[in-house]
Every structure is written in C-alpha cells, then in structure tokens.
Amino acid sequence: MVSLEVIGLSFSYDEEVLKNISFEAHPGEITVILGPNGAGKSTLLRCIAGMLKCKGKVTFNGKPMDHEDRVKMIGYVPQEYSIRAPLTVLETVLLGRITQMSWRVKREDLVAAFNAMKKVGIENLAKRYIGELSGGQRQLVFIAQALAKEPRILLLDEPISNLDLKNKLKVLEMVRQITREENIVTILVLHELDFAIRYGDRVVVLNKGEVYCRGNPRKVITEEMILRVYGVRAKVIHGEIPHVLPLKSVDQESDERGLIIESPLRVP
Ligand SMILES: Nc1ncnc2c1ncn2[C@@H]1O[C@H](COP(=O)(O)OP(=O)(O)OP(=O)(O)O)[C@@H](O)[C@H]1O
C-alpha cells in the first residue's frame, strides 16, 4: 500500500525534542497527532514538511522524500502564519499554486483557488485583504491555500484552533471528504480528543518527544492514556460517538496512585 512512513525520526534544537519517531500514515485516512503542549507535534510536522533537517527517514511509497517531492506533494499549514504583505484572500490562496504556476496565472490556477475557497466557505472574502480578517477567517484562508495546491499529502497543524464550533465541524468534515475522495494522506495535529476519536482513522500520541502509543483512536484514547500523558483524570464515554469528559487535572509530580511515568505504555 502506498503510504507515508516516518522511520526513526529524531530532531534537536538545543536539546533533543523528537526521539526515534516511527509511524505510518495511509492515503484516504486521517492520522491525528495528539500530545500535550511541548510534546513535539509541530516540530514533527515541520520535519515531515522538510522545514527542519532531522535524523531518520520520511518515505512516500517506499522512496525517501527529497526536497522536490515535498515541494510538489505536500500542502502544509503551520500553527501560526504571519503575513505582512498587502495581499487579498484570492492572491493568498493563489500562492498555494506557486509550484504549478508559470509567470502567468492560468485559468486552471484560478479554478483551483476558487474551488479551495468554496470548500472552506470563504469565497465571499476573495477581495478582502488578509490583514483585515479575523483569526478564524485567516485560518480558513491558509487551509484553502494548502488545498489549492491539490496536494497528495496534507499536513495541518491545529487547523481548528481559532474556529467557532460550526466551522470546526465544517473544516473537519471537509478534510475527511477530500482525504477520502482524493485519496490523500492527511496528518492533523489536534488538541481536541473528542474530534480525534471522531475524525481520526489513526492516532499517534506523542509524549516528551516520543511515541507513547499509536493505533485506532477508540483503542488509544483511554482514561489511562489521558491520565499518564495529559495528567488529567477523565471519563471516556463510549457509544455511537465516544467522547471524553475531563474531570480533574492531576499533579504528575505527586505520587498519587503512582502517576509518575516510568515505562510508557505502547500500543502497536
Ligand atoms: N525554534 C525553537 N527553538 C528551540 N526550541 C524550540 C523551538 N521550537 C520549539 N521548541 C521546543 O521544542 C519542544 C517541542 O515544541 P513543539 O512546538 O514541537 O511542541 P507542540 O507539541 O507542537 O506544542 P503545542 O501543543 O504547545 O503547540 C518544546 O519544548 C519547545 O519549547
């Protein structure tokens, strides 16, 4: 099966923040990266996107990805995007086509940009300046920019963090739909465990730069994982749509019920 494979990936800024990370992400599926603040999720996406030079391998269809493969195939939306240029929404979304475009904007580039804006519901903002938009509107623009590229691999870092409830659902539904219909590899960083259960086909939980566990979200997102990784007592309510009810944050330095993690639990 064609897939994106991360094999033994490690990365250090001053200190090592990713240690020997391995997992697979498949086309037509959403892989969700979970983990507490500072666990290394954004760094991992940046390594996959080729923005940071790391140890280990990222392969697609068994072949190590080089710079050109990444430029061609990956649509990446970082957690924060600062843009100072006085660009309109349409111009910003069109920038997603930059690798396909020659000096002239072709009809197909405009069609791809409009389709992408339509998918995220921002066609009415096309002529507005990006600097004049709200945080949530801007987030939608950058998702549209990544979609306009028509990527084979879509990397979205906390894509719903600034969105209202309706837009959170709309974006996640839309991402699921294009992931399935266009058979792309989608990797999302999320903090919302409920959405991870609902929209993730697979989940990778990072803790302190290591893979704590990975697999089917319904098996991985357990009360024990939430306690050990997030330091939160929670109830996982099973049902047609399982959800997580956080109850109490627990100080992991205390030895309440042996909370200090010595050997992480690994789920294949
Ligand atoms: N440019 C940088 N230079 C040095 N250290 C960094 C840099 N960026 C991130 N770090 C550190 O690397 C670790 C992982 O950061 P990263 O942003 O990948 O975490 P994260 O899991 O995405 O966190 P969050 O959920 O808060 O966004 C953190 O300890 C962070 O302080």
The ligand as an SDF file (V2000), in Angstrom:
LIG
                    3D

 31 33  0  0  0  0  0  0  0  0999 V2000
   12.6400   27.2770   17.4970 N   0  0  0  0  0  0  0  0  0  0  0  0
   12.8200   26.5850   18.6190 C   0  0  0  0  0  0  0  0  0  0  0  0
   13.9840   26.6360   19.2780 N   0  0  0  0  0  0  0  0  0  0  0  0
   14.2190   25.9230   20.4150 C   0  0  0  0  0  0  0  0  0  0  0  0
   13.2860   25.1090   20.9870 N   0  0  0  0  0  0  0  0  0  0  0  0
   12.0830   25.0180   20.3680 C   0  0  0  0  0  0  0  0  0  0  0  0
   11.7950   25.7470   19.1670 C   0  0  0  0  0  0  0  0  0  0  0  0
   10.5280   25.4420   18.7840 N   0  0  0  0  0  0  0  0  0  0  0  0
   10.0530   24.5770   19.7020 C   0  0  0  0  0  0  0  0  0  0  0  0
   10.9870   24.3240   20.6540 N   0  0  0  0  0  0  0  0  0  0  0  0
   10.8370   23.4150   21.7940 C   0  0  0  0  0  0  0  0  0  0  0  0
   10.6350   22.1060   21.2920 O   0  0  0  0  0  0  0  0  0  0  0  0
    9.6790   21.4000   22.0720 C   0  0  0  0  0  0  0  0  0  0  0  0
    8.5460   20.9080   21.1730 C   0  0  0  0  0  0  0  0  0  0  0  0
    7.8620   22.0550   20.6570 O   0  0  0  0  0  0  0  0  0  0  0  0
    6.6430   21.8900   19.6560 P   0  0  0  0  0  0  0  0  0  0  0  0
    6.2320   23.2540   19.2300 O   0  0  0  0  0  0  0  0  0  0  0  0
    7.0070   20.9160   18.5980 O   0  0  0  0  0  0  0  0  0  0  0  0
    5.5470   21.2480   20.6220 O   0  0  0  0  0  0  0  0  0  0  0  0
    3.9980   21.0020   20.3870 P   0  0  0  0  0  0  0  0  0  0  0  0
    3.7270   19.6100   20.7990 O   0  0  0  0  0  0  0  0  0  0  0  0
    3.6150   21.3800   18.9970 O   0  0  0  0  0  0  0  0  0  0  0  0
    3.3690   22.0170   21.4440 O   0  0  0  0  0  0  0  0  0  0  0  0
    1.9770   22.8540   21.4510 P   0  0  0  0  0  0  0  0  0  0  0  0
    0.8730   21.8620   21.6800 O   0  0  0  0  0  0  0  0  0  0  0  0
    2.1720   23.7500   22.6110 O   0  0  0  0  0  0  0  0  0  0  0  0
    1.8590   23.5800   20.1390 O   0  0  0  0  0  0  0  0  0  0  0  0
    9.2160   22.3670   23.1600 C   0  0  0  0  0  0  0  0  0  0  0  0
    9.9380   22.0920   24.3380 O   0  0  0  0  0  0  0  0  0  0  0  0
    9.6170   23.7280   22.6160 C   0  0  0  0  0  0  0  0  0  0  0  0
    9.9050   24.6310   23.6610 O   0  0  0  0  0  0  0  0  0  0  0  0
  1  2  1  0
  2  3  1  0
  2  7  2  0
  3  4  2  0
  4  5  1  0
  5  6  2  0
  6  7  1  0
  6 10  1  0
  7  8  1  0
  8  9  2  0
  9 10  1  0
 10 11  1  0
 11 12  1  0
 11 30  1  0
 12 13  1  0
 13 14  1  0
 13 28  1  0
 14 15  1  0
 15 16  1  0
 16 17  2  0
 16 18  1  0
 16 19  1  0
 19 20  1  0
 20 21  2  0
 20 22  1  0
 20 23  1  0
 23 24  1  0
 24 25  2  0
 24 26  1  0
 24 27  1  0
 28 29  1  0
 28 30  1  0
 30 31  1  0
M  END
$$$$
